[in-house]
Structure formats: C-alpha cells, structure tokens
Amino acid sequence: MAFMLNPRNLYRFSKFSRSSIKTLTMTPSRSVIYFEPDEKLAGLDPDFSKKITDEDSLLPGAEKYLSKTYGVHRDWIIPKVSNSLDLYAKKVREHMLRRQYLPAEIQVNNDLRLRQPGDTIEELKKNSELPIVVLKRDEWSKDLHLVGKKKFIIHLARTDAGYCKQFEFNYGSEEPIRVVLHDININPMQRYPMKASFNRFIPGRPNPIRVPIVPYNENQCHDRMLGANVHHVVNELDLWTYSEIYPPQIHLDLSHLTVKESIKLGDVEKMLPHGVYLHRKYNHRLYQAVIKLEETKLFRGKMAIKKHREQEFLAKKREIELADALKGSRKNEKKPRKKIQNPLHKSKSLE
C-alpha cells in the first residue's frame, strides 16, 4: 500500500528545496522518512555512520537529527486514504469500547504515600503529584488521604473504561486496598486535575460504580433522519454491583427510537446483568426518559409533507378503485333482450 504526500504542506512546514520534496511525494506507508535540511548534513559522511569532528564543518545541534525520525502527518495524506484510516481507527475503537465486560486484570499502584501537613496543592503541583482520597465506608470511619503521581490520574482519565476499572493501592500498609474511581476534580480555568477520589471495592458487598450511557445506530433512526434531535437526558448512571465483573458501559440501540416512544430508566434496569442494580435514588424515576427525540421545525415540515403525500396517494387510490368498480359493474350488467316478433303472429295492435 502506498500513499501520496501533499507537496503544499511540505513547502509550508519544511525547509527543503522543491526538487527534494518532489522525490518524497510517493513513499511506502511503512517507511521512515528523515527530514534533514541539506545545510545541517553538509558536514556528515554519506553513510551517516561517522561524525566529522571539525567544529567549523558541523553546525551545533546537528547530532540529534541523525536519530530523530518523523512519521507521516495526517495532513499530508490524500483525503481518500485519510478517510479510510479514520474509519479503521473508529472501528477498532468501537471494538475495544463495546466489550461486554471489563477484563479481569487489576492494576497495582505502588507509587503512593500518606499525605503530610506540608503537602499543599502548590507543593504537590511542583513535584507533579496530586492528592488522592479514599472515601470512608462501613468500618472505615475516616477518609484515607494519599499522594500519587499526576500521570496516573491523567492516564486514568484518558484510558477507556478507566472510570470503572478496579485498582489496588499499596502505600506501605499490610494489605493493599482495592478501589474504584469515584470522581476527578478538574480546575475549569487551567483544565488541570486537582484531586481524585476513590471508593473502596469489596466483593460481595454493594459497591457504587458510575457507568456512562453510550448510544449507537443513531443514523438508522427513521425520525432522526427526518430532522428530529436526539436529546440525552441522562448521560451516566449510578449503580450498585455485588460482583467483580460488570459492564463498563451501557449501550442503547436507537434504531427503533421514535418521537412518541423514548427509552426510560425502567427499560435500562431490565438490561442490567445479574448482580448489578440501579441506585435507590432512581426508584421514583423509572418512567423518566434516558434518551428521547425532540421535534424540530424541519421535522414538522417533513412530517406535514409526508402526510400530504399520503393523502394524495389515498385519494388517487380511491379514484382508481372507484373507476375499476364502475368498469366491472358495466361489464356485469345484463342487457335487455330484444323481442323478435313472429311475422305470422298478429299483434294486438293490428287487431
């Protein structure tokens, strides 16, 4: 498979000459491209195996260009190939996200310590650390305050299904603590995570988890194609799970969704697997819509046109049926026979 690079972007982002750029317009997809300006490689051997020690013939900082490689940027790929790559990436992501259950592996985090009085937010931010709170539960009457690496929280927020994945925290105690993510507080101005809170996960007891709702088959919904908007009333649900195995997402099929019929919380409750239940705060909201379709002006206009066409079709159908009925009645109509008089028989009128 080969793809073509866009020469315009190469002219804009590189310092090559036009002749060297034209030689790179057709390259195989698996090859590694070295973007080396000619002036920075003037003092190097042709085989790039030895360096010239003469300081005058070698520009400062040219050594790093020998090992620095660049892949092909997305903007340099022709549109047909880029669309196919995006489609492939989307299919892979759907396959990874739409797993029925989470894998059984439990990630262990050993880079933790107890939080001290001097561990303020500013000091932790300088050391690329964040405060972590394990919330109190049952026999644990106090919250456990820890300090962990910032990259762990950022990776957790970006990982697929990281919000309901189980972890083991080992901060020097006798036994590690199994936890599941509760919430991540993010600074709205700086978009920087400030704190992460976790819940203790105890198998056999009701453990709180928060699972998002993911709709699919939106393009196959008939009313949506007519112009109706999909309104997500509830984006995530709070659940109780007694089991260690539970779905990371709740997938709802919108292909049969209509304006008059919505998907309610009671319908979602029947979809949950064994050992997973809705939180008790939803007991009086079972008839609340989770996802519904809202009418728009475009939808009303298209529905009016559709009804008008249906009425015209029915009127034409009735006309055709009436015309066929009239033709049939005329064919089946019995014509009166003409009386043929015998010439030998004298009519009464002559008498």
VENVENLIN-V29807 format. One record per residue. N is the residue number from 1. BURIAL is b if it has 16 or more other ideal C-beta (glycine too) atoms within 10 Angstrom, else e. D_CENTER is the distance of its C-alpha to the mean C-alpha in whole Angstrom. Layout:
N | BURIAL | D_CENTER
N | BURIAL | D_CENTER
This chain:
1 | e | 28
2 | e | 29
3 | b | 28
4 | e | 29
5 | b | 29
6 | e | 30
7 | e | 33
8 | e | 33
9 | e | 30
10 | b | 32
11 | e | 35
12 | e | 33
13 | e | 32
14 | e | 35
15 | e | 39
16 | b | 40
17 | e | 42
18 | e | 41
19 | e | 43
20 | e | 41
21 | b | 38
22 | e | 39
23 | e | 39
24 | b | 35
25 | e | 34
26 | e | 34
27 | b | 32
28 | e | 31
29 | e | 27
30 | e | 28
31 | e | 31
32 | e | 31
33 | e | 33
34 | e | 35
35 | e | 35
36 | b | 39
37 | e | 41
38 | e | 44
39 | e | 46
40 | e | 45
41 | b | 45
42 | e | 49
43 | b | 51
44 | b | 49
45 | e | 50
46 | e | 49
47 | e | 47
48 | e | 46
49 | e | 47
50 | e | 50
51 | e | 50
52 | e | 53
53 | e | 54
54 | e | 56
55 | e | 54
56 | e | 55
57 | e | 53
58 | b | 50
59 | e | 48
60 | e | 47
61 | e | 43
62 | b | 43
63 | e | 43
64 | e | 39
65 | b | 38
66 | e | 40
67 | e | 37
68 | e | 34
69 | e | 32
70 | e | 29
71 | e | 26
72 | e | 25
73 | e | 23
74 | e | 21
75 | e | 23
76 | b | 26
77 | b | 24
78 | e | 25
79 | e | 22
80 | e | 22
81 | e | 22
82 | e | 19
83 | e | 17
84 | e | 18
85 | e | 16
86 | e | 13
87 | e | 13
88 | e | 14
89 | e | 12
90 | e | 8
91 | e | 10
92 | e | 11
93 | e | 8
94 | e | 7
95 | e | 11
96 | e | 11
97 | e | 8
98 | e | 10
99 | e | 13
100 | e | 15
101 | e | 17
102 | b | 17
103 | e | 20
104 | e | 23
105 | e | 24
106 | e | 25
107 | e | 25
108 | e | 28
109 | b | 28
110 | e | 32
111 | e | 32
112 | b | 33
113 | e | 36
114 | e | 37
115 | b | 37
116 | e | 40
117 | e | 42
118 | e | 42
119 | b | 38
120 | e | 37
121 | e | 34
122 | e | 35
123 | e | 37
124 | b | 34
125 | e | 32
126 | e | 35
127 | e | 34
128 | e | 30
129 | b | 30
130 | b | 29
131 | b | 30
132 | b | 29
133 | b | 30
134 | b | 30
135 | b | 30
136 | e | 34
137 | e | 34
138 | e | 36
139 | e | 39
140 | e | 38
141 | e | 39
142 | e | 38
143 | e | 35
144 | b | 35
145 | e | 34
146 | b | 33
147 | b | 32
148 | b | 30
149 | b | 28
150 | b | 26
151 | e | 24
152 | b | 23
153 | b | 21
154 | e | 19
155 | e | 18
156 | b | 17
157 | e | 15
158 | e | 13
159 | e | 13
160 | e | 11
161 | b | 12
162 | b | 15
163 | b | 15
164 | b | 17
165 | b | 18
166 | b | 22
167 | b | 24
168 | e | 28
169 | b | 30
170 | e | 33
171 | b | 35
172 | e | 39
173 | e | 39
174 | e | 41
175 | e | 38
176 | b | 34
177 | b | 32
178 | b | 29
179 | b | 26
180 | b | 22
181 | b | 21
182 | b | 22
183 | e | 21
184 | b | 21
185 | e | 23
186 | e | 22
187 | e | 24
188 | e | 23
189 | e | 26
190 | e | 25
191 | e | 22
192 | e | 23
193 | b | 23
194 | e | 26
195 | b | 26
196 | b | 24
197 | b | 25
198 | b | 25
199 | b | 26
200 | b | 29
201 | b | 27
202 | e | 30
203 | e | 30
204 | e | 32
205 | e | 32
206 | e | 29
207 | b | 26
208 | b | 24
209 | b | 20
210 | b | 17
211 | b | 14
212 | e | 11
213 | b | 10
214 | e | 7
215 | b | 8
216 | e | 8
217 | e | 11
218 | e | 12
219 | e | 14
220 | e | 16
221 | b | 17
222 | e | 21
223 | b | 21
224 | b | 18
225 | e | 19
226 | b | 23
227 | b | 21
228 | b | 20
229 | e | 18
230 | e | 15
231 | e | 16
232 | e | 14
233 | e | 17
234 | b | 16
235 | e | 13
236 | e | 14
237 | b | 17
238 | e | 20
239 | b | 21
240 | b | 24
241 | b | 24
242 | e | 28
243 | e | 26
244 | b | 25
245 | e | 22
246 | b | 20
247 | b | 16
248 | b | 13
249 | b | 11
250 | b | 12
251 | e | 11
252 | b | 12
253 | e | 13
254 | b | 14
255 | e | 16
256 | e | 19
257 | b | 19
258 | e | 22
259 | e | 23
260 | e | 26
261 | e | 24
262 | b | 21
263 | b | 19
264 | b | 21
265 | b | 21
266 | e | 24
267 | e | 22
268 | b | 19
269 | e | 22
270 | e | 23
271 | e | 20
272 | b | 20
273 | e | 22
274 | e | 26
275 | e | 26
276 | b | 23
277 | e | 24
278 | b | 23
279 | e | 25
280 | e | 28
281 | e | 27
282 | b | 26
283 | e | 29
284 | e | 30
285 | e | 27
286 | e | 26
287 | e | 26
288 | e | 24
289 | b | 21
290 | b | 17
291 | b | 16
292 | b | 18
293 | b | 19
294 | e | 21
295 | e | 24
296 | e | 25
297 | e | 28
298 | e | 26
299 | b | 25
300 | e | 29
301 | e | 31
302 | b | 29
303 | b | 30
304 | e | 33
305 | e | 34
306 | e | 33
307 | e | 35
308 | e | 38
309 | e | 37
310 | e | 37
311 | e | 41
312 | e | 42
313 | e | 41
314 | e | 43
315 | e | 46
316 | e | 46
317 | e | 46
318 | e | 49
319 | e | 51
320 | e | 51
321 | e | 51
322 | e | 54
323 | e | 56
324 | e | 55
325 | e | 57
326 | e | 60
327 | e | 61
328 | e | 61
329 | e | 63
330 | e | 65
331 | e | 65
332 | e | 66
333 | e | 69
334 | e | 73
335 | e | 75
336 | e | 79
337 | e | 81
338 | e | 84
339 | e | 87
340 | e | 90
341 | e | 93
342 | e | 96
343 | e | 99
344 | e | 102
345 | e | 100
346 | e | 102
347 | e | 99
348 | e | 100
349 | e | 100
350 | e | 103
351 | e | 105
